Every structure is written in structure tokens, then in C-alpha cells.
Amino acid sequence: MRNRLTFTNVIGVLLENKKKTYPQHQLVRNLFSAYLDDTLTSSDLIVDDNIQYSRWCNGTRPIPMDIIKAYEDDEWDTMEDDFHDKIIPNLINPSNAHLQMQELLKDSIPVIGQRIADELLAIADDSTFFTQVMRYAILNDHHNGNLYSPDLSEHMLSCRVPSHTKEFVGRTTELKLAYSKLDEHSLLFVTGVPGIGKSEFAKMFAAKYKKKYTNIIFLHYAGSLKKCIAGIEFDNDIAEMDEEALFHSHYDILKRLHSDSLIILDNFNVLPKDDGLMREFLKNNYQLLVTTRCRITTFETLDIKELDKGKELTELFYRHCPSAKSEPDIVAEIIDILNAHTLTVCLTALAINASGMEPDELLQELKSCGLNADIREELELYKDESFDQALLIEHLRKLLQINHLSDTEQNILSNLSLLPTSGIRKKSIKNWLQLQSLSDVNHMVQYGFVTEDTENKCISLHPLVQQMALLETLPSVKSCKVLLHTMHGICLVHGLDIRRPEEVLSSLVSINERILIDAPAEYLLLLQDEFPYFEKYGVTDYLSRLVERIESIMQENQISDSRSKALLLDYKAELFYLKKDYANAMKRRKKALDIIAPMLTDDANIQIVSLASNLHNNLANCYLANKDMKNATVEMQKALTIRKEYEALGTMENHDVLQQMGNLVSLLMQGKDFKHAASFLDFYEQIVTDYEETNTFDHGYCQFQRGLLALSTGKVLIAEQHLLLAESIFTNTVGANHEFTRNTYAYLNLLYQKWRKPELADQYKQKYIEAGK
């Protein structure tokens, strides 16, 4: 473990949080005013002074011993005064700087020890805290001026480096060269034709040099770098965070990484200028290795060429098929006919090994399909030119035919071709396809068509194999109905608060982009239920594409039932709502209600009733956003009245109703409309007590809201009564460390502080702290 509590890291926090008008040299001279003259103006400084201060800050030079000795002679009080009088007033956000230094402390616990960390973390006063942290950093890290990254190994739950193939051959020179280039430039694009082994090279690089880096993060590029970063899973992510919030949270973590961390961006098959975030991403301090098919001219590159046919490719062939060693001439001819393409050579060797064919039999099969033309030109990719991979794909199709996969295996391959090439957990594949076992999947792993990542316990298809499988198996709504039915079921339970399901979200997008629609009405139902699922998890940028697809299918297939038309209008309204164009959102929702209202007859089904209620609820949200509390209240009452009228269908038991009401109560209290908030709380509690027991989370939430309402209106005794009841219910139903239980502790602490009951206030403060652990 490396010490993160260095002078360069600590001063870096101050520099990040300083005002623009407060120059670096002034901060350094204020910090060391006992030794340096901090009364000099910028014009009085010589250039060498500025350069020297910059070197101290970036870690290329240590703090001089003269300064350290000056402060060892008990000048730390001077530094504390300087923080209080000179430095802190020039920070934009001292609290944020305090929090960032606390993170440095926590990251350094394995090195500095829990006792020292606890002592420093317990300091509340900013001046004292900054001084003591700076003191420790200077005195304990004088000989180490490097910037080190926080260790993310225990906090990052995804994006670990996939396992590399055991049969990896060669590339020794390229691996050393890549390390040298990254050490010098911090950025390297690994280029080469499809299937040449760029991704395997990146995995092997990570395995070979893993001890050189504090962190190695592996990102699979799928069209948006911003989405890649948002899709990383950290242990502090919560279900309520939308994609934008996740991106900012994760990117803030990545920006704290330095050159001792490596990010691998795999399959970045666009030019840097084509991704809006890439230019900024390249400016950060970590090392970045990017694999791409594109020809890059403006950055440092390493072009991966084909392996040597006589030695390396032959050895690779033998590692996949040891029995072929007895026929070297035939192996050499096979490699020639495959144009020495790494992926097809590997798959051919695996085909011989798994199928029991003799090498000469497979050679004849390859010759018979007339694929021995020179395909080198076709395998060169230029960003702005067409790329014909027909012959390469034909090689793969021929190998698929030779291996004689069973119907079940072909069906699995077809379904996998719809899913992201970044990989899906094996457990998920088993569940989504409702497989009795994974034996068929494992069989295809042996053939090489399916790639297994044992490190992350997931499987995937190589992009070229995926392209071949799409052409060969033609996955459609009907042929992949089991997968689609499972995914539809997942979308329908979007109300359950679970960790952000990145795997499901990326799979749905991938399916929508690739599937053939031979059952449009059935597929439309899935798309309609995808909308609230994506919205639930904050993937709002995909919603417009989803609406376009829904509308396109309805028009092309002449689907014009009232429910679908009203739902489409509601989704279009939501797009306007997200843009804060509430007038257009209301217009479309009113039009949708005009369509659906005549269907609220005695024999209306639950789908129509729920849609009508949701439309009134959504219209209420529009009014609420426009600060029109009166009409918002009217629409919400209509939404609940409709559900009450058709409660025999089970409309009131729907948990979405309670969530909607709870959200509205919170918003009304924020707007200080306590009268309407109290009215809705009465209705909320009535529904809960009618359909649930009193010792339920929903009843606890009702008591919690009543406590806040009473606290907001100065009714301390009533607030205490409801909050204590909420605490009891939450503790029994969801435990002491749940978010709402902790929030109840926090408000009881606040209540007792205001009520001047310090012992009780301290009691709930300790409960809050313990629950957080």
C-alpha cells in the first residue's frame, strides 16, 4: 500500500478549491509564511520562485529541509493562524476541501494506521484540521513527492480487467514498448484490424504490469464514454441516482487518479473527436490505453500486426489443438488459407480439437468454399472509408457450419448475438434464457464461439463473431421470445428499489438495436414498458430514441388502439417535462386523457384504469412544476378517485400509488403548502391502514412525514410522537442502518437540539453515526 497523505495530494486539494484570484504562489507563501515572505506582490517575484513553488506542488521536488526545520521549531501555530486568516478566506468551499482531505485520510488508513486517522478525522475546526493534516503530510513524507491515487479495489464493484486467454502467444516486444510509451506519454492508442488481438493484448498488458499500478480499470466502449463512466458500479451508488448523477460521482473519482493508475478503454472504434467527452478525458492525470480499429494520427500509437506465421501463429494453433502437431505442413496451409488472421486461426484450431475432425478434413472444407483469395486489403480499416469484411465473416460462418451446433446451441448463440459484447454474467444468461444448465454454453466456449471471462464470471461474443451470428441466425422477436419475455418481466417490476441494473439496461439497448421485428404488436408492449424502466434509473437520454421506435412501429404496422396512442402521447409529454417545457407536456397529457377517458366504462380493465390514473398523476406533476398547487391537488385527487372507483380490480394495492402520494407530500412541504400536505397525508394513511397492517414500512413512512410536517410548523411534541413511532416501525421492518431509519435519527437529533434536550440529542447523534457504519 502507498501513502496517499502526501504534501502534493494535500496541497492539491487546496489548489482545487481556491478562488481564481488567489494565485498558487500566494497560497504557498501564505502556507509557509514563517519562512517565506508572503507580503511580496506578483511583480516582486522572480520567475525561478514560481517554478520552484510549482515543483513542490506537483511533486517533482520535495519541500526544502530549511522550511521543515523552521516549522519543527514550533511554528505550527503560525501555520494555523495563516490558514484561519489568509488561506481559508480564499477558498471557494472550505467544507468541500475538508471533505476531500478526509477522503485522503481514509484512503491512507492502511499506511498511517487507524489511530492517527481517527485523531485527525475528529478535528472539527477547519484551521486546526488543515494544519494538522499538512503537518503530518510534510513530516512523514519528505522523501516522497509523488502523487498517488486512492485505492479503489474495495469500492469499485465492476470494470475489473477480464481474464486473458491462457493460450496467449508472442507480443513480448510490443508489451514492453507499450509500457515504455505509456510511461512517457500517459496515453497510447493500440490499433489494428478486427480480430487481430488488440483486446487480448490489453488484457495481457494489464496482467503483466498489474503490480506497477494502484488501480487498473477496464471499460468496454459502447458508443458513449459518458455512459461507460456512469455504468461503473461503486459501493456508494444508490438506486435514486440518475445517469447524470452517476456520471458526475464516478468521474469525480476518476479525476482523483494519477499516473499510478491505468484505464483501459476497449473497442473505441471512433475517432476521439467523435465522442464529446474524449478530449476532456484525455487531459486527466492517469495513464490511458485505448484499443481501436481506427487509424489514429494525432496521438501516440502502437499498431498490432499479424503474428509471425512460421513461429507464433503455429504455436498458437498448437496450444488450441495439441493433436495437430503431427501435421505441421497442413497446419501451415490452414494458416495461409486463413490469411494469418488471429481470430480465425484460433477458432479453426478449436474446431478441430472440439469436433474430432482431422486437420486435412477441415482444410478441404475451407478450400471447397473458395475463400483462399487474398483478403489483406479488406482487413484494413480506415475511419472514413467503407470496410468489406465479407470474406472474413464467411470464414466464421464456415467454421460454424463445420462445428454442427445443436438447435439449442444455435438458439443460445442467436440470443447472445443480441446482447452487449462487453459481456453478461453467466448466471444472468441462465436465468434470462431459462436454461436447465450451462452445459450447452460451456460447449460453445470449447468451440471458441463464446468467450468466457472467468475473472468477472461472464460470457460474450467477439464483435466479429457477433456480426456473423446475427447474419447466420437472424434473431427475431419470435425466435428469441424467451429472452424478451424475461426482459419484459424485469421491466414490469421497475418499482422495486434495487442497485442500478446496468447489465439489464445495456442489454435492452443492444436488443433494440439488433432484433428483427416479426411480431410488432408483442414487441411494442415490451418497448412501452421499457420507458418507465429507463426513466426509473435516470437513463433519460435514451428515452427520445425509445419514443421514436415506439412511434415508428405503430405507424409501420398500423397499430392505433386507444391505449397505445394515449401512452405514446404521455411519453412524448414526459420528454417535454424533462426539458422543463411544462406547457407542451400538459397539452399532450390532456390530449391523452381525452383519448382514454371514454374507455373508463364499467368493464374497463386494470391497464386502462391505471393509465388514466397515471395520466392525471403526471398532469399533477406538471402543475406542481409550474407552482400551481391548486390544479396539482385537483389532478392528484382525480388520479386517486379513479383508482378508488375501480379498487375491485386491485388498483389501490399498487405500490406506485403510495410512492406517488409520498412524493407529492414531500414536494408540498418543500413548497410550504402545509394544509394540502396534511390533507394528502390523511388520505395516504387511510389507504395504508385499509390495505396493510400498521407495522409496515409504508405506515412508518407516513409517521415520518407527519413528524416532519409537525416539525415544520413548530409543533414539537406532536413531531416527537410521530418520529419516535416512525423510528420503531423502521427499526422493526428495515433495520437500523436503512436510509429512512438514519434520517429519522437525524431529525430527532435536530428536534432535541431545538428543544434543548442535549442528552437526547447526543443519543440520536450517536445512533446516526453507528447506523452509518
N, C-alpha and C positions, 0 to 999 in steps of 0.2 A: 504493500500500500504506500502511496505517496502522500506527502503532506500538502494539503490544499491551502493551509493557512500561511501563505507566503506574503511578503510585502507587495509583490506585483499584483496578487489577487485582491488584497485589501485596498490598496490604492486604486486599483481598477474599479472597485465598487464606488468609491468617492468620485472618480472621474466620470463614471457613467451617470451619476446623479447630480453633478454640479450644473450651475447655470452657465449658459453660453458666454456670458460676460465675465466669467471667472476663469482666467487662463490657467493652464496646467502649472506654469512656473510659479504663479502666485500661490496656488494650493500647496505646492511642495515647500516653498519658502515659509508659508504660514505654519505648515506642519512642523518644520524644523527651525522655528524662529530663534531658539536658544543657541543655534549655531550659524544659521544663515540670516542675512539682513533682509527682512520682509518689508522694509519701507521703500525699497528701490522701485522705480517705475519701469515699465517695459523698455523705455528708451535708454535706461541706465544699464540694462543687462547686456552682456556680451553674448555673441552667438554661441560660443562654446558652453556657456552656462545652460542655455536652453537645451542644447544637445545632450549635455550631461544629465539634466533632470529627466529628459525623455528616456535615456538609457536606464536610469533607475526604475522608472515606471514600467517599461516593457520587459525588464528582467535581463537585459543584455549586460548590465553592470550592477554589482551589489552596492548597497548603501555603504559609503566610506566608514572605516573604523573610527575616524575622528568624531563623526556625528554620533555614532553609537556610544563612544566613551563619554561624550558630553552629556548624553541622556542617562547613562548608567550612574552618573554622579547626581542622581536625584533631581532631574529636570522634568520628570513625567507630569508633575503638577502644572508646569508651564504648557506642556502639550495639551493637557486637559482644558486649561484656560483658553488656549488657541482654538481648540475645537469649539468651545462654547461661544467665544467672541468673534471669531473670524471665519471658521470653516463652515460650521452648521448653518449660519445665516446665508451662506452662498450655495447651499444645496437646494435643489428644486423640491425634493421629497425626502427629508431625513428619515422618515419612518420606513420608506422603501429601502434605503441604504442600510438601515438597521436590520431589516428582514433578510437582505441579501448576505450580510455578514453573518447572521445567524445560520444561514444555509451553508456558508463556508465552514463554520464551526462544526455543524452536524456532519458534513461530509468528511471532516478530518478526525472524527472521534476514534477510528481505529488506530490513528497515529498519535494523537495528543492525549488520548485517554478520556474516559467518561467524566472523571472528577474535575479536570481542568475545564472541559467543555461545559459542564453544569455550572461551575462557578462563573464563567464568562456569560453564559446564557441567562443567568439570574440577574444580571445588572440591567436595571430598567432605564436609568438616565443615559441619554444619548452620548453626552460628552464623555462620561466615565467609560461607557461601553466601548466607544470608538477608540479611546486612548488605550484601554487595556488590551483590546484585540490587536491594535497596531503595535503595542509594546511586545506582545507575545510573538507576533509575526517577525518583527525586526530582530529580537534577541535570539529566537530559536531557529531562524532560517537565514542567517547571514551569508552562508556559503552556497545557498541555493536560490538563485534568482529566476528560475524557470516558472512559467505559467503552467499549472496543471488543471486538468479537467476534473469535475466531480465524477465519482464512480457511479455509473447508472445500473450496474449489474443487478442490484436488488430491487430497483424501482421500475425498470423497463420490462414489460411483460411480453413484448413481441419484437420483431425485427432483429432477431438473433441471426447470426450467419448460418445459412443452410449447410448441411453436411456435404462435403465434396466427395466425388467418386473415388473409391478405393483403387480403381484402375488407372488413375491419373499418370500420364507419361510425359517426360520431357519438360520443356519450358523453363529449365533451370536458369538460363541466361536472361530470359525475359522477366522472370520473377525478381532477380537481382536488379535488373535495370529499372523495373517498376518501382522498387523500394528506393533506389537512388534518385529517380525523377521526383517521387513524392517528397522525399526529404529536402530536395532543392526547391521545388515549385509549389508543393502542397496541393496541387491539382493535376490529375492525369486522366486523359480520355483513352480508354483501351478500345481500339477499333478493329474491325474485321468483318468478313462476310457472315451471313447467317449460318449457324451450326458449326462454326469453326472452333468453338470452345471458349468464348470470352467469359461467359458466366462461370464456368468451371475454373477458369484461370483466376477470376476474382475470389472465388471461394477458397482455392488453394493458397492464394496470396494471404488471405485472412488467417488461414490455419498456420501457415509457415511463420508469419510475423505477429501472431496474436500476443506474444509476451512483450512486444515493443509498444503496445497501445493500452491505454487505460480502458477505452471503450472502442468496440467495432460495431457499427450499426449498419444493417443490410436493408436497403429499401428497394422494392420492386416497383419500377416506374410503370404507371398505367394511364398516362395521358395528362397528369397534373401533379406537379411536385407539391403544391399546396395540399392536395388530398393525401399524398403519401405521408406528409408530416402529420396531418390531422389524424391519419389512420394508425399511427404508432400508439401502442397501449402503455400507459403508465399507471402505477398503482394508486395515484391520486385522482384519476379520471372519474367523473361521476356521470350518471345517466342523463342528468339535466343539461349537461354541456352540449351546445350545438357544435356544428363542424367548425364554425368561425372561432368559437371559444377554445376548442381543442387545438386548432392550429396555433393560435397565439400562445397558449400554455406550453405546447410542445416546442414551438420554435424558440421561445424564451430559454428553454432548457438547452436546446442545440446551440444557441448563440453563446452559452457559457462554456462550451467545449473549446479546447485549444489543440495545438499540434500533436499532442499525445493521444488524440482520438482520431479515428478513421471512420468516415461514412462512405459506404459503397452504394452507388446508385446504378442498379442493373437495368439493362434494356431501355436506356434513354435514347430511343430511336428517332429523335427530332433534333434540330439544331438548337443551341442554347437560346437564341433569340425567339424561338417559337414557344417557349414557356415563360410566362410573365414573371415568375419568381426566380428563375435560374440565375439571372445576372446578380441579384442581391445575394442569393445563396452562395455564390462563388466567392463572395467577399469575406466570408467568415473565416475564423482562425483555425478550424480543424483541417485535417487532410481529407481530400475527396478523390475517390477513384470512381470513374464513370465508364460503364461499358456501353458501346453504341455501334450501330451499323453505319452511321453517317460518317462522311469524310469531314473531319474537323481540321481547320487550317489556322485558327486564331489562338489555340491553346496547346499545351504540351500533350503529345500523343504517343502511344505505343501501339503499333499495328501488329496484330496477331496473324501470322502467316500459317499456311498449312504445315503440319508436322512432316518431318523427313520420311519419305515413303519407305526407303530401304531399312531404316532402323526403328524410328519412333512409332510410325503408324503400324508397322508389322508387329512390334512389341505390344502395342495397344490392342491389336486384333487378337494376339495370343492370350493376353490377360483376360479377355472376354470369352475366348474359346480355346482353352489349352489343347484340346484334341487336334486342332488344325496345325500344330507344329510339325506334324509328319508330312505335310503337303505345302512346303514354302512356296513353290512355284505357282500353285493355284491361288494361294493367298495373295501373292504379288499381283496376279492377273485380276483378282477381285478388286483389289485396291485401285488398280489402274482404271478398271471399267467404272468405278465409283468416283473417278477423278480426285482421289485422295481427300474426299470430304469427310471431316472428322466424325460428324454425327452419323452419317450413313454407314461408314466403316464400322462404327461401334454397334449399330443396330443389326448389321449383317452378321457380324460375329456372334451376337446374342441369338440371332435367328437360327444359326447353325447349331449352337450349343443347346438351345431350348427345344428345337423341333426334332433333333436327331438326324437331320439331313447331312449328307456328305458335302464337303466344300465344292466338289466338282458338280454335284447336282444343282446347287444354288448358283454356281457360275453359269451353267447352261440356262437356268431360268432368267438370269439377268441379261444374258446375250439374246435370248429369244424375244425380249420386249424392245429391242432396238434402242437401248439407252446408252450406247457406247460412243455417242458424239461428244465432242469437246464442249464442256459447259462452263469453262472458266469465265468467259465473258458474261454469261448470265448470272454468275455468282458475285459480280462486283456491283456494289450498291452506291449510287450517287444520289444525294438527297433530292435533287430536282429532276431526276430522270426516271423513266419507267423501269421497273425491275421484274424481269421474267424468271420466275422460279419453277416453271412448268416441269422441266426435266428432273430437277431435284425432288419436287413433290412426287413425280412418277416413280422415282426410286423408292420413296417411302411407301407409296401405295402398293408397289410390287411386293415389298417386304411384308406388308400387312396381309396380302393375299397368300403369300408363302406360308405364313405362320398359322393359317387356318384357325382363327379365333372362333370360339363358340358364339352362339347367338347372345348369350348372357354377357360374354366379354365384349362383344361388339356394341351391345347396348350401353354397357358401362363406359366404354371409350367414347361413344356418341354423347353421353351426358357430360363426361369430363371435358369434352371439347367446347361446351358452353360456358365453362367456369373459368375463373381467372388463372392465368399461367403462373401467378405468384404462389399458388398452392392452396389447398384446402385440407383441413385436418382429416385424417383417415376416419376418425370417429364420426365426423360430420357426414362424410361420404356414405358410410354405412347406414346412418340414420336417414339421410335425405333420399337415398335410393332404396331404403327398406331391404337391405341385404341381410341374409341369414348369417353370412360370414364374409370375411375379406379374402377368401382363398382365390377368387377369380381376379381380384385386384392384384394380389401378390403374384399371380401367374403372369399378368401383363407386365409387372415390374421386372420379372425374369426376362421377358422378351425385349425390354428396354423401351416399350412404347409409353409406359407410365414411369415417371421419375419419382423416387421416394427420397424425402428429406428426413432422415432418422433423427436429426438434431431437433427439429420442430414438429416431428410426428405428423407430417403432412405429405400429400402427393400432388403431382401436377403433370402437365404435358409440356414438352418443349414447344415453343411457339411454332416451329415448322411442323411438328407432329400434330399440333392442334389444327393448323391450316389443312393438313392432309386429312385428318379425321373429319373435319367439317365438310370437305368435298366428298369424302367416301361414304359417310354415314348419314348425311343430311338430317341433323337433329331437328325435330319439329315439335309443336305443341302436343300432337297425338302420340308420337313415338317416345316423348320424354314426359309423359303425363304424371308418372310417379314423382319425379323431381319437382315438377311445377306444383303438384298438389301439396307436397310437403312445404315448399316455399310459401305457398298461399296460406297454409295454416300458420306459419310463423308470422306472416304479416297481420293476420287476424288477431293475434294476441299482443299487439303493439302497446296495449295499456299496461303491460307488466313492466315494472322497473327492473331492468337487468343491465349489466355492463353493456356499453356500446357494442353492438354486434357487427363489427367491421367486416367479418367474414361473410355474413349474410348480405350486407349492403353491397359489397363489391361483387358478390355473386349475382345478385339481382340485376345490377347494371350490365354485367357481362352477358347474362342470358338475354336480356332485352336487345342487346346489340347483335346477337348471332342467331337467334332461333328463327326457324321457318314457321310462319303462321298458317296452319292448315285447319285451325278451329278458332276462328276470330272471336266468336261470342264468349267462349270459355276463357280465352286469353285476356279478353277485355276485363273480365271480372277480377283477374289477378292484378292487372295494371291499376284498376280502380282502388284496390285495397293496398297497393304499394304506396300510393300517395300519402296517406296518413302515417305509414310506417317510416318513410324517408323524412317526413316532417317531424315526427316524434323525435328522431335522432339528429335533427338540425341540418340535414343534407339538403338545404334549400336551393342550392344552385342546380340540382338535378330535376327539381320539380317542373320547371318550364319544359324541359325535354320530355318528361313523362306526360305532361298535358298535351303536347304536340302529338305524341304517339297515340294517346287515347283518342284524340280528335281524328287523327288520320285513319285509324282502324274503323271508327264509327262511320266516317264518310265513304271509305273504300268498300265497306261491306253493308252499307245502308242500314246501320243499326240506329234506330231512332225512338226507342222506348222512352217513356217519360222519365223514369228513374235515371237512366244514363245521361239524358240531356240535362236534367237538373244537377246531377253530380258533376258533370263537366263544367257547368256554369259556376258551381260552388268552388271548384278547383281553380278556375280562372280568376274568381274573386279573391281567392287566397293569394294568388300571385300579385294582385294589386295591393292587397293588405300588407304583404311583406315589403312592398315598396312604399308603404305609408300613403298610398293613394286610396283613401278610405271612401271617397265619393264613388269611384268606379267599382270598388268592392261591394258597396251597399247596393248599387244599381243591379249588379249581376245576381246577388243573393235574393233580392226582391223578385227578379225575373224567374229565378229558380223556384221560389215559393209559389209564384203564380202557376207554374207547371205542376208542382207536386200537391198543392192544396186540394184540388178536386179529387185526388186519389185517397183522401182521408175519409173513406166510407166505412160502413160497419164491418166489411170484410177485408179491410186493409191489412197487409201483412207487416211483420215487425220491421222489415227493411225499409218500407215506405214511411212508417211511423218514426223510426229512428232518424231517417234522413230529414223529414220535416222538422223534427225537434232540433236536430243539429243545425239546420239552416237558421232557425230562429236564434239559437245559441250563438252561432257565428255572426249573425247580424248584430246581436247584442255586443259582441266584441268590437265590431266596427264603431258602433255608437259610443262605446266606452273609450275607444282610442280617440274619438272626437270630443271627449269630455262631455258627452250628452248622457248624463246619468239617468235622466227620466226615461228616455226611449230605450236605453240599455236594460233598465229594470223591466220595462214592459215586455221586451222581446224575450228576456230570460224567463219571465213568468209564463209567457206563451209556450216556450220550449218545455217547461216542466208540466204545464197543464196538459199538453198533448201526451206526454208520457204517462201522466196520471190517468188520463181518459182511457188509454189502451193498456193499463197495467196488467190486464189478464194475459197479455202476450209476453209478459216478463220485461217490459221496458223499464220499470223502476229499479229492478235488480241490477241493471247495467252499471258497473262501477264508474263508467265515464261520466255519469250524471253527477256523482259526488265530486269527482275531480273538477268538473266544470263549475260547480257551485262553490267549492273551496277556493278556486282561483278567483272567482268573481268577488267573494267576500274579502279576500286579501287586497284586491285592487280598490274596492270601495273604501276600505280602511285607509289605504295609502292616499286616496283622494279626500280623506276626512269626511266621507259621507257615512257617518256612523249610524244614522237612522236606517238607511237601506241595508247596511251591513248587518244590523241586528235583526231586521226582518228576514233576510235570507238565512241567517244562522238559525232562526226559529224553524224555517221550512226544512233546512238541512238536517237539523236534529230530529225533526218529525220523521223524515224519510229513513234515517238511520235506525231509530227506535222501532219503526214499523217493520223493517225488513232484516234487521240484525239485532244481536244482543248488545247490551250496554258495555260489556267488557271487550270491545273490538277497537282496532286501530282507528276506524272512522269516527267512532264515538269519542275516542281520545283526541283526535284532530279537532272535533267540534268544541271540546272543552278548552283545548289550546287556543283556538280562535276567540272563544268567549273571554278567555283570560286576557288576551291581547287587546280586545275591544274595551274591556273594563279598565285596563291599564292606560289605554289611550285617552279615556275620558275621565281619568283621575279617581276611579272607584277601586281603591287599593284592596279593601277587604274582599270584595267580590272577585277581583283579579286573582288574589291569593287562593281563594277557594277553587276556582276553575283550573288554575295552573297546577295546584297540588293534585287534583283529580286526574289531570292530563298526565302528570308525571307517573302516577300509579298505574294508569292504563298502559302507557307506552312501555314502562318497565316490564309489565306482565306480557305484553303482546310482541314487542320487537326488541326488547333488551335495552340495557343502559347505554350502549355505545352507538345507538341509532341516531341519525341526524336530528329527528324531531325530539328525542329524549334530551339530547345535548342542548338543543335550542330552548327547551323548557327550563333546564338548569340555568341557562344564561339569563332568561327573563326573570326567573325567581331571584337570581343574584341581583339583578337590576332593581327589582321590586323592593327587596330588603335593604338595598343601599339607600333608595329614596325614602324608605320607611324608617331609616336609621336603626336598623337591627343588624349591627356589624357581624355578630356571631353567626346568624343565619345566612347573611350574605357570603361570608367566608366559607361556610359549609357547602353552599351551592357552587361557589367558585372552585372548590376542590373536587366536587363531583364532576364539574365540567371538564377540568383538567384530566382527571382519571379516565373519564369516558373517551377523551381524545386519544389516550394511549392505546 
